[in-house]
Amino acid sequence: MSTTVPDPVVAVPGPFGEPEVPDAEGMTVEARSYAAQTWQRFRRHKPAMVSAVVLVLLVASFWVVPMLSPFDSTTRNIREAAQGISRKHPFGTDEIGRDLLVRTMEGAQVSVRVALIVSLISTAIGTVLGALAGYFGKLVDSVINQVINMILVVPALVVLLVMGIKIGGSINQTALLLAFISWIVIARIVRGLFFQLKEAEFVQAARAAGAGPVRIIFRHIMPNVIGPVLVQVTLVAGTAIILESTLSFLSLGVDPPATSLGTLISDAKGFFDTRPSRILIPGGILTVMVLCLNFLGDGLRDALDPTSRKVRE
């Protein structure tokens, strides 16, 4: 009587380096979900968790408060001009009687919108160009590097000031201006990662199996680049908020009647001795948003690193 010996179960690497084992039907399942590990590491990073909650609440308030307020950002009331903090006007009023609570919330909306637009455009351009430069190298890498070097020759702030004078105006124009210089850092990070990974064993195996450059770039290498890119996106967003506020402070950002945190700080610079809250409130909101994005980036870096064993607490 003969007996059949089952084939041994062999673990194979998953797309993120996680071991996969065959299930009862011969299908492969990850021994442990990569997403679950990522979430567990992120939850253990307390500053990142707190920052995420604070950021969500802040951004929500930027849109909810103006909808609930009986005032708007453009109506003038000279009889209530230059009032301090009160129950009726929690942030006070400006020199022509406009409610500063609503104006501050709408100014913060501009910062959020600019940060989102800059992050999306910078990520798209930087990731694609960085991937092409890193994977193909040679002429493609040389051309893209020349473009990057041409932009980096002149300090970023000088470029923004000159282009702001020529272009500045709408929120979208300001965001495009900032995206013009923000994609570079993402492109350089992606380029470096592609240089490292394009000769890895799993890429060589895919190439030997007949996979073309497009499939190798987007199916095999790109998943390993997403983590560092997401971390960098949080830093790009924070930088965009600061630069947009700087341009608006210098009257080179968004044009009236739109407002910005930088515009509010600029309008209040002559009132610091008598009404410091006019500068401290928008400045504080600006600072908290940028700090939250930085802590969020730290948490994402630790959570998305598959080799991480212990998150810094």
C-alpha positions as CSV (number, residue, x, y, z in Angstrom):
1,M,0.0,0.0,0.0
2,S,1.5,3.3,-1.1
3,T,1.2,6.6,0.7
4,T,1.4,10.0,-0.9
5,V,3.8,12.5,0.7
6,P,2.5,16.1,0.4
7,D,4.7,18.6,-1.1
8,P,6.6,20.8,1.4
9,V,5.2,24.2,2.1
10,V,7.6,26.9,0.9
11,A,7.4,30.5,2.0
12,V,7.9,33.0,-0.7
13,P,8.5,36.7,-0.3
14,G,5.6,39.1,-0.7
15,P,5.6,42.4,-2.5
16,F,6.9,44.3,0.6
17,G,9.3,41.6,1.8
18,E,6.7,39.9,4.0
19,P,6.7,36.1,3.8
20,E,3.7,34.5,2.1
21,V,2.6,30.9,2.7
22,P,0.2,28.8,0.6
23,D,-3.3,28.3,2.1
24,A,-5.4,25.2,1.9
25,E,-6.4,25.9,-1.7
26,G,-2.9,26.6,-2.9
27,M,-3.4,30.4,-2.8
28,T,-0.7,32.5,-1.1
29,V,-1.6,34.7,1.9
30,E,0.7,37.0,3.8
31,A,1.8,35.6,7.1
32,R,1.1,39.0,8.6
33,S,-0.7,41.9,7.0
34,Y,1.7,44.6,6.0
35,A,-1.0,47.2,6.5
36,A,-1.7,45.8,10.0
37,Q,2.0,46.1,10.9
38,T,2.1,49.6,9.5
39,W,-0.9,50.7,11.5
40,Q,0.5,49.1,14.7
41,R,3.8,50.9,14.3
42,F,2.0,54.2,13.6
43,R,-0.2,53.8,16.7
44,R,2.8,53.4,18.9
45,H,4.2,56.7,17.7
46,K,2.4,58.9,20.2
47,P,3.5,62.3,18.8
48,A,2.3,61.3,15.3
49,M,-1.1,60.1,16.6
50,V,-1.7,63.2,18.6
51,S,-0.6,65.3,15.6
52,A,-2.9,63.5,13.3
53,V,-5.9,64.1,15.6
54,V,-5.0,67.8,16.1
55,L,-4.5,68.3,12.4
56,V,-7.9,66.7,11.5
57,L,-9.7,68.8,14.1
58,L,-7.9,72.0,13.0
59,V,-8.7,71.5,9.3
60,A,-12.3,70.6,10.1
61,S,-12.7,73.8,12.1
62,F,-11.4,75.9,9.2
63,W,-14.5,75.0,7.2
64,V,-17.1,74.4,10.0
65,V,-16.5,77.7,11.9
66,P,-17.2,80.1,9.0
67,M,-20.4,78.1,8.2
68,L,-21.7,78.5,11.8
69,S,-20.6,82.1,12.3
70,P,-23.1,84.9,11.8
71,F,-20.4,87.0,10.2
72,D,-18.4,86.8,7.0
73,S,-14.9,87.8,6.0
74,T,-15.8,90.8,3.8
75,T,-18.6,92.7,5.6
76,R,-17.4,95.9,7.1
77,N,-18.8,97.4,10.3
78,I,-17.0,100.7,11.2
79,R,-18.9,100.9,14.5
80,E,-17.1,97.7,15.7
81,A,-13.7,98.4,14.2
82,A,-10.5,97.5,16.0
83,Q,-12.2,95.7,18.8
84,G,-10.3,93.3,21.0
85,I,-11.2,89.7,21.9
86,S,-14.9,89.5,23.0
87,R,-17.7,87.0,23.2
88,K,-19.2,88.4,20.0
89,H,-15.9,88.4,18.2
90,P,-13.6,85.7,19.8
91,F,-10.6,86.9,17.8
92,G,-11.6,90.6,17.7
93,T,-12.1,92.7,14.6
94,D,-9.8,94.5,12.2
95,E,-9.5,98.2,11.6
96,I,-12.5,98.3,9.3
97,G,-14.7,96.1,11.4
98,R,-14.3,92.7,9.8
99,D,-14.6,89.6,12.1
100,L,-11.1,88.2,12.6
101,L,-12.3,84.7,13.6
102,V,-13.9,84.1,10.2
103,R,-11.0,85.8,8.3
104,T,-8.5,83.6,10.2
105,M,-10.4,80.4,9.4
106,E,-10.6,81.4,5.7
107,G,-6.9,82.3,5.7
108,A,-6.1,78.9,7.0
109,Q,-8.3,77.3,4.3
110,V,-6.0,79.0,1.8
111,S,-3.0,77.4,3.5
112,V,-4.5,74.0,3.4
113,R,-5.6,74.2,-0.2
114,V,-2.1,75.4,-1.3
115,A,-0.5,72.6,0.7
116,L,-2.7,70.0,-1.0
117,I,-2.2,71.3,-4.5
118,V,1.6,71.6,-4.1
119,S,1.8,68.2,-2.5
120,L,-0.1,66.5,-5.3
121,I,1.7,68.2,-8.2
122,S,5.2,67.9,-6.6
123,T,4.6,64.2,-5.8
124,A,3.4,63.4,-9.4
125,I,6.2,65.3,-11.1
126,G,8.9,64.3,-8.7
127,T,8.0,60.6,-8.6
128,V,7.8,60.2,-12.4
129,L,11.0,62.1,-13.2
130,G,12.9,60.5,-10.3
131,A,11.8,57.1,-11.4
132,L,12.8,57.7,-15.0
133,A,16.2,59.1,-14.0
134,G,17.0,56.3,-11.6
135,Y,15.8,53.4,-13.7
136,F,17.1,54.4,-17.1
137,G,20.2,56.4,-16.0
138,K,22.6,57.7,-18.7
139,L,21.1,60.3,-21.0
140,V,17.7,60.4,-19.2
141,D,19.3,60.9,-15.8
142,S,21.7,63.5,-17.2
143,V,18.9,65.6,-18.8
144,I,16.8,65.5,-15.6
145,N,19.7,66.4,-13.4
146,Q,20.6,69.3,-15.6
147,V,17.0,70.6,-15.2
148,I,17.3,70.2,-11.4
149,N,20.6,71.9,-11.3
150,M,19.4,74.9,-13.3
151,I,16.5,75.4,-10.8
152,L,18.8,75.0,-7.8
153,V,21.4,77.5,-9.1
154,V,19.2,80.4,-7.8
155,P,18.1,80.3,-4.2
156,A,14.4,79.2,-3.9
157,L,13.2,82.3,-2.1
158,V,14.7,84.5,-4.9
159,V,12.9,82.5,-7.5
160,L,9.7,82.7,-5.6
161,L,10.0,86.5,-5.2
162,V,10.8,87.1,-8.8
163,M,8.1,84.8,-10.1
164,G,5.6,86.0,-7.5
165,I,5.9,89.5,-8.9
166,K,5.3,88.3,-12.4
167,I,2.7,85.6,-11.7
168,G,1.2,86.0,-8.2
169,G,-2.5,86.4,-7.8
170,S,-4.9,83.5,-7.4
171,I,-4.6,80.5,-5.0
172,N,-3.9,78.2,-7.9
173,Q,-1.2,80.4,-9.4
174,T,0.5,80.6,-6.0
175,A,0.3,76.8,-5.6
176,L,1.8,76.2,-9.1
177,L,4.6,78.7,-8.3
178,L,5.5,76.7,-5.1
179,A,5.2,73.4,-6.9
180,F,7.7,74.6,-9.4
181,I,10.5,74.2,-6.8
182,S,9.0,71.6,-4.5
183,W,9.1,68.6,-6.8
184,I,12.9,68.6,-6.9
185,V,13.5,67.0,-3.4
186,I,11.0,64.2,-4.2
187,A,12.6,63.5,-7.5
188,R,16.1,63.2,-6.0
189,I,14.8,60.8,-3.3
190,V,13.0,58.6,-5.8
191,R,16.0,58.7,-8.2
192,G,18.3,57.5,-5.4
193,L,16.0,54.7,-4.4
194,F,15.5,53.5,-8.0
195,F,19.3,53.4,-8.4
196,Q,19.5,51.1,-5.4
197,L,16.6,48.9,-6.3
198,K,16.8,48.5,-10.0
199,E,19.6,45.8,-9.6
200,A,17.9,44.0,-6.7
201,E,17.2,40.3,-7.0
202,F,13.4,40.7,-7.3
203,V,13.8,43.2,-10.1
204,Q,16.3,40.9,-11.9
205,A,13.9,38.0,-11.5
206,A,11.0,40.1,-13.0
207,R,13.3,41.2,-15.9
208,A,14.3,37.6,-16.6
209,A,10.6,36.6,-16.6
210,G,10.0,39.1,-19.4
211,A,8.6,42.1,-17.6
212,G,9.1,45.4,-19.4
213,P,10.4,48.7,-18.0
214,V,6.9,50.1,-17.3
215,R,5.8,47.0,-15.3
216,I,9.1,46.8,-13.4
217,I,8.9,50.5,-12.5
218,F,5.3,50.6,-11.3
219,R,4.7,47.0,-10.2
220,H,7.9,46.0,-8.7
221,I,10.0,49.0,-7.6
222,M,7.4,51.7,-7.0
223,P,5.7,49.9,-4.0
224,N,9.1,50.1,-2.2
225,V,9.4,53.8,-2.9
226,I,5.9,54.8,-1.7
227,G,6.9,55.0,2.0
228,P,9.8,57.5,1.7
229,V,7.7,59.5,-0.7
230,L,4.8,59.8,1.7
231,V,7.1,60.9,4.4
232,Q,8.6,63.6,2.1
233,V,5.1,64.8,1.1
234,T,4.3,65.8,4.7
235,L,7.5,67.9,4.7
236,V,6.6,69.4,1.3
237,A,3.2,70.3,2.6
238,G,4.6,72.0,5.7
239,T,7.2,73.9,3.6
240,A,4.4,75.0,1.2
241,I,2.4,76.5,4.1
242,I,5.4,78.5,5.3
243,L,6.4,79.7,1.8
244,E,2.8,80.7,0.9
245,S,2.5,82.6,4.1
246,T,5.9,84.3,3.4
247,L,4.8,85.4,0.0
248,S,1.4,86.7,1.3
249,F,3.2,88.5,4.1
250,L,5.3,90.3,1.4
251,S,2.1,90.9,-0.6
252,L,3.2,88.5,-3.4
253,G,0.7,85.7,-2.6
254,V,-3.0,85.5,-2.9
255,D,-4.7,88.8,-3.9
256,P,-7.7,90.4,-2.0
257,P,-10.5,89.7,-1.3
258,A,-8.9,86.3,-0.6
259,T,-6.9,86.3,2.6
260,S,-4.1,84.2,4.1
261,L,-2.4,83.6,7.4
262,G,0.5,85.5,6.0
263,T,-1.7,88.4,5.0
264,L,-3.3,88.6,8.4
265,I,0.1,88.7,10.1
266,S,1.2,91.4,7.7
267,D,-1.9,93.5,8.3
268,A,-1.4,93.2,12.1
269,K,2.4,94.0,12.2
270,G,1.6,97.6,13.3
271,F,-0.6,96.5,16.2
272,F,1.8,94.1,18.0
273,D,2.2,96.4,21.0
274,T,-1.5,97.1,21.5
275,R,-3.1,93.9,20.2
276,P,-0.6,91.1,20.0
277,S,-3.3,88.5,19.6
278,R,-3.7,89.6,16.0
279,I,-0.3,88.3,15.2
280,L,-0.1,85.5,17.8
281,I,-3.3,83.7,16.7
282,P,-2.6,83.3,13.0
283,G,1.1,82.7,13.7
284,G,0.1,80.1,16.3
285,I,-2.2,78.3,13.9
286,L,0.6,78.3,11.3
287,T,3.1,76.9,13.7
288,V,0.8,74.2,15.0
289,M,0.0,73.0,11.4
290,V,3.6,72.8,10.4
291,L,4.7,71.0,13.6
292,C,1.8,68.5,13.2
293,L,2.9,67.7,9.7
294,N,6.5,67.2,10.8
295,F,5.5,64.8,13.6
296,L,3.2,63.1,11.2
297,G,6.1,62.6,8.8
298,D,8.2,61.1,11.6
299,G,5.4,58.7,12.4
300,L,4.9,57.7,8.8
301,R,8.7,57.1,8.4
302,D,8.8,54.7,11.3
303,A,5.5,53.0,10.4
304,L,6.2,52.5,6.7
305,D,9.8,51.1,7.3
306,P,9.4,47.3,7.1
307,T,12.7,46.8,8.8
308,S,11.7,48.9,11.9
309,R,11.5,46.9,15.0
310,K,10.8,49.5,17.6
311,V,9.2,52.9,17.1
312,R,10.8,55.8,18.9
313,E,8.4,56.9,21.6
